Amino acid sequence: MKKNFAFVFAVLMLALILWGLFFENSATTIMINGQEIAGPLKGVLGAGGLVVALVAMICLAILLMLAFAGTGVIILGCFIVGAGIVTAFMFPFLFPVLIPLALIWAFVTLVRKKS
């Protein structure tokens, strides 16, 4: 799965670079020392900037993934508590039975992990 994702991602990056080189030449103007870059190096320099931007976006995505992982656990816990409250209101006669069953299930899980 990871190899397929890496291959697809590499192909998409290559396609984006080729698109930036051949089809979007007039979209940006690169100025160095007050002079506009022209000729064949214009596309190469533009693609270099595009690659730098892609690497920065990948780093940002990794950082956000790590930051939101903790937030996702908190949100999941809130959903579980909310589901318990909704269950308590929908089935008030069944909820007192579910609490001891959940405790027994947690105890059995802890015992099995130790052995």
Backbone as CSV, one residue per row, in Angstrom:
resi,resn,N_x,N_y,N_z,CA_x,CA_y,CA_z,C_x,C_y,C_z
1,MET,0.817,-1.186,0.000,0.000,0.000,0.000,0.866,1.256,0.000
2,LYS,1.914,1.263,0.861,2.776,2.435,0.930,3.571,2.619,-0.360
3,LYS,3.981,1.496,-0.960,4.747,1.607,-2.203,3.868,2.153,-3.330
4,ASN,2.609,1.706,-3.372,1.700,2.223,-4.395,1.448,3.706,-4.187
5,PHE,1.261,4.115,-2.921,1.039,5.526,-2.626,2.260,6.353,-3.004
6,ALA,3.458,5.853,-2.695,4.678,6.585,-3.029,4.823,6.717,-4.545
7,PHE,4.513,5.658,-5.266,4.627,5.709,-6.723,3.629,6.701,-7.314
8,VAL,2.385,6.650,-6.851,1.362,7.576,-7.353,1.741,9.010,-7.007
9,PHE,2.243,9.228,-5.796,2.647,10.570,-5.385,3.810,11.083,-6.234
10,ALA,4.773,10.220,-6.542,5.898,10.624,-7.382,5.430,10.974,-8.792
11,VAL,4.506,10.199,-9.336,3.976,10.496,-10.674,3.224,11.826,-10.674
12,LEU,2.438,12.067,-9.614,1.723,13.344,-9.524,2.683,14.526,-9.413
13,MET,3.756,14.366,-8.640,4.750,15.444,-8.540,5.404,15.700,-9.888
14,LEU,5.748,14.635,-10.596,6.357,14.790,-11.912,5.403,15.463,-12.885
15,ALA,4.130,15.079,-12.855,3.140,15.700,-13.727,2.976,17.181,-13.409
16,LEU,2.989,17.521,-12.124,2.857,18.925,-11.734,4.070,19.737,-12.185
17,ILE,5.245,19.174,-12.083,6.456,19.872,-12.542,6.428,20.055,-14.057
18,LEU,6.040,19.019,-14.782,5.964,19.145,-16.241,4.911,20.165,-16.655
19,TRP,3.795,20.197,-15.944,2.764,21.195,-16.219,3.312,22.602,-15.982
20,GLY,4.047,22.768,-14.880,4.644,24.072,-14.595,5.690,24.469,-15.623
21,LEU,6.400,23.495,-16.165,7.435,23.804,-17.161,6.850,24.179,-18.515
22,PHE,5.875,23.428,-18.977,5.453,23.577,-20.367,4.188,24.410,-20.569
23,PHE,3.290,24.435,-19.601,2.007,25.076,-19.854,1.801,26.390,-19.114
24,GLU,2.561,26.659,-18.074,2.352,27.865,-17.283,3.565,28.790,-17.343
25,ASN,4.144,28.961,-18.503,5.330,29.804,-18.616,5.029,31.281,-18.401
26,SER,3.869,31.748,-18.807,3.578,33.167,-18.700,2.871,33.522,-17.393
27,ALA,2.626,32.556,-16.515,1.883,32.833,-15.292,2.737,33.543,-14.250
28,THR,4.035,33.317,-14.264,4.916,33.942,-13.287,6.050,34.668,-13.987
29,THR,6.572,35.664,-13.310,7.738,36.392,-13.805,8.825,36.285,-12.754
30,ILE,9.980,35.788,-13.148,11.099,35.641,-12.225,12.074,36.771,-12.507
31,MET,12.354,37.561,-11.456,13.263,38.697,-11.580,14.496,38.426,-10.727
32,ILE,15.672,38.572,-11.338,16.937,38.463,-10.617,17.744,39.713,-10.948
33,ASN,18.117,40.464,-9.906,18.851,41.722,-10.057,18.126,42.696,-10.977
34,GLY,16.821,42.725,-10.914,16.031,43.666,-11.690,15.822,43.282,-13.134
35,GLN,16.305,42.131,-13.554,16.137,41.705,-14.936,15.281,40.439,-14.969
36,GLU,14.375,40.414,-15.935,13.502,39.257,-16.064,14.248,38.095,-16.704
37,ILE,14.041,36.910,-16.150,14.665,35.701,-16.708,13.882,35.297,-17.953
38,ALA,14.600,35.037,-19.021,13.979,34.597,-20.274,14.777,33.422,-20.823
39,GLY,14.177,32.728,-21.750,14.872,31.620,-22.388,14.584,30.302,-21.706
40,PRO,15.426,29.299,-21.983,15.148,27.960,-21.472,15.321,27.835,-19.958
41,LEU,16.114,28.707,-19.340,16.316,28.607,-17.900,15.123,29.094,-17.097
42,LYS,14.225,29.820,-17.731,13.053,30.323,-17.017,12.210,29.166,-16.483
43,GLY,11.967,28.184,-17.299,11.177,27.031,-16.873,11.883,26.206,-15.817
44,VAL,13.205,26.051,-15.946,13.960,25.259,-14.983,13.945,25.942,-13.617
45,LEU,14.161,27.252,-13.588,14.120,27.973,-12.316,12.720,27.958,-11.711
46,GLY,11.708,28.077,-12.550,10.332,28.014,-12.057,10.001,26.648,-11.489
47,ALA,10.480,25.585,-12.134,10.231,24.234,-11.628,10.976,24.011,-10.323
48,GLY,12.148,24.604,-10.188,12.887,24.490,-8.929,12.107,25.102,-7.782
49,GLY,11.514,26.262,-8.024,10.682,26.888,-7.011,9.458,26.048,-6.699
50,LEU,8.916,25.399,-7.718,7.760,24.527,-7.522,8.128,23.318,-6.670
51,VAL,9.302,22.771,-6.889,9.757,21.624,-6.092,9.964,22.040,-4.634
52,VAL,10.541,23.219,-4.423,10.734,23.705,-3.056,9.378,23.889,-2.368
53,ALA,8.411,24.431,-3.089,7.072,24.610,-2.516,6.432,23.258,-2.195
54,LEU,6.615,22.254,-3.049,6.056,20.931,-2.785,6.681,20.293,-1.548
55,VAL,7.989,20.432,-1.401,8.662,19.875,-0.229,8.171,20.573,1.038
56,ALA,7.986,21.885,0.974,7.471,22.621,2.131,6.062,22.165,2.476
57,MET,5.231,21.923,1.471,3.869,21.462,1.734,3.863,20.055,2.338
58,ILE,4.769,19.190,1.914,4.857,17.846,2.484,5.271,17.931,3.949
59,CYS,6.245,18.790,4.255,6.666,18.957,5.646,5.526,19.502,6.497
60,LEU,4.769,20.443,5.960,3.630,20.989,6.684,2.561,19.918,6.911
61,ALA,2.332,19.079,5.906,1.342,18.010,6.057,1.757,17.029,7.146
62,ILE,3.031,16.691,7.215,3.517,15.780,8.253,3.358,16.421,9.626
63,LEU,3.703,17.705,9.736,3.562,18.405,11.009,2.103,18.458,11.451
64,LEU,1.200,18.765,10.522,-0.213,18.829,10.873,-0.766,17.451,11.225
65,MET,-0.267,16.408,10.553,-0.716,15.059,10.879,-0.345,14.705,12.318
66,LEU,0.866,15.077,12.733,1.282,14.796,14.103,0.520,15.651,15.104
67,ALA,0.215,16.887,14.740,-0.501,17.775,15.655,-1.948,17.334,15.825
68,PHE,-2.590,16.923,14.742,-4.000,16.570,14.806,-4.238,15.145,15.272
69,ALA,-3.185,14.338,15.407,-3.380,12.980,15.909,-3.879,13.019,17.347
70,GLY,-3.290,13.874,18.172,-3.746,14.012,19.555,-5.145,14.573,19.623
71,THR,-5.444,15.539,18.770,-6.782,16.118,18.728,-7.803,15.060,18.310
72,GLY,-7.425,14.199,17.396,-8.329,13.136,16.952,-8.670,12.168,18.067
73,VAL,-7.705,11.865,18.933,-7.975,10.974,20.062,-8.966,11.630,21.017
74,ILE,-8.797,12.928,21.262,-9.726,13.640,22.151,-11.126,13.662,21.548
75,ILE,-11.223,13.936,20.250,-12.531,13.959,19.589,-13.178,12.580,19.618
76,LEU,-12.393,11.531,19.394,-12.928,10.169,19.462,-13.459,9.856,20.857
77,GLY,-12.736,10.268,21.885,-13.210,10.075,23.250,-14.518,10.811,23.506
78,CYS,-14.635,12.025,22.971,-15.889,12.779,23.125,-17.046,12.062,22.427
79,PHE,-16.790,11.500,21.249,-17.834,10.748,20.553,-18.271,9.530,21.358
80,ILE,-17.315,8.852,21.973,-17.654,7.659,22.759,-18.488,8.046,23.983
81,VAL,-18.103,9.114,24.664,-18.885,9.578,25.810,-20.276,10.013,25.358
82,GLY,-20.334,10.722,24.238,-21.635,11.144,23.706,-22.515,9.963,23.340
83,ALA,-21.915,8.930,22.757,-22.690,7.739,22.415,-23.208,7.052,23.673
84,GLY,-22.400,7.067,24.735,-22.868,6.495,25.998,-24.038,7.269,26.575
85,ILE,-23.981,8.593,26.489,-25.085,9.419,26.992,-26.352,9.195,26.169
86,VAL,-26.206,9.137,24.845,-27.369,8.887,23.981,-27.953,7.507,24.274
87,THR,-27.082,6.522,24.483,-27.556,5.178,24.811,-28.302,5.172,26.141
88,ALA,-27.794,5.942,27.102,-28.453,6.001,28.404,-29.842,6.614,28.286
89,PHE,-30.018,7.595,27.426,-31.339,8.207,27.259,-32.276,7.333,26.424
90,MET,-31.729,6.631,25.440,-32.584,5.809,24.581,-33.012,4.516,25.267
91,PHE,-32.094,3.897,26.007,-32.377,2.615,26.655,-32.022,2.713,28.140
92,PRO,-32.818,3.411,28.937,-32.440,3.603,30.346,-32.455,2.303,31.151
93,PHE,-33.239,1.338,30.765,-33.278,0.070,31.478,-32.110,-0.835,31.101
94,LEU,-31.493,-0.619,29.925,-30.403,-1.476,29.464,-29.038,-0.933,29.864
95,PHE,-28.924,0.369,30.066,-27.619,0.977,30.347,-26.985,0.476,31.641
96,PRO,-27.734,0.285,32.744,-27.092,-0.261,33.953,-26.531,-1.668,33.746
97,VAL,-27.043,-2.406,32.787,-26.496,-3.733,32.482,-25.205,-3.614,31.670
98,LEU,-25.108,-2.598,30.830,-23.940,-2.431,29.973,-22.697,-2.001,30.751
99,ILE,-22.862,-1.258,31.831,-21.703,-0.790,32.597,-20.933,-1.963,33.213
100,PRO,-21.584,-2.921,33.914,-20.814,-4.060,34.430,-20.222,-4.921,33.308
101,LEU,-20.937,-5.055,32.202,-20.381,-5.829,31.081,-19.128,-5.166,30.525
102,ALA,-19.118,-3.839,30.442,-17.935,-3.126,29.955,-16.771,-3.290,30.927
103,LEU,-17.040,-3.270,32.218,-15.977,-3.459,33.207,-15.403,-4.875,33.144
104,ILE,-16.263,-5.873,32.989,-15.795,-7.260,32.862,-14.963,-7.420,31.592
105,TRP,-15.419,-6.808,30.498,-14.682,-6.886,29.232,-13.307,-6.243,29.373
106,ALA,-13.221,-5.086,30.031,-11.935,-4.414,30.230,-11.021,-5.260,31.112
107,PHE,-11.572,-5.896,32.165,-10.768,-6.740,33.044,-10.208,-7.944,32.295
108,VAL,-11.037,-8.588,31.484,-10.581,-9.755,30.709,-9.498,-9.338,29.711
109,THR,-9.664,-8.187,29.118,-8.654,-7.695,28.168,-7.316,-7.455,28.873
110,LEU,-7.346,-6.875,30.060,-6.101,-6.633,30.801,-5.435,-7.940,31.212
111,VAL,-6.234,-8.930,31.623,-5.671,-10.219,32.032,-5.038,-10.925,30.842
112,ARG,-5.681,-10.869,29.687,-5.136,-11.535,28.500,-3.852,-10.885,28.014
113,LYS,-3.719,-9.578,28.165,-2.483,-8.910,27.740,-1.292,-9.310,28.602
114,LYS,-1.522,-9.577,29.872,-0.435,-9.940,30.757,0.081,-11.341,30.481
115,SER,-0.766,-12.223,30.008,-0.316,-13.608,29.786,0.088,-13.864,28.381
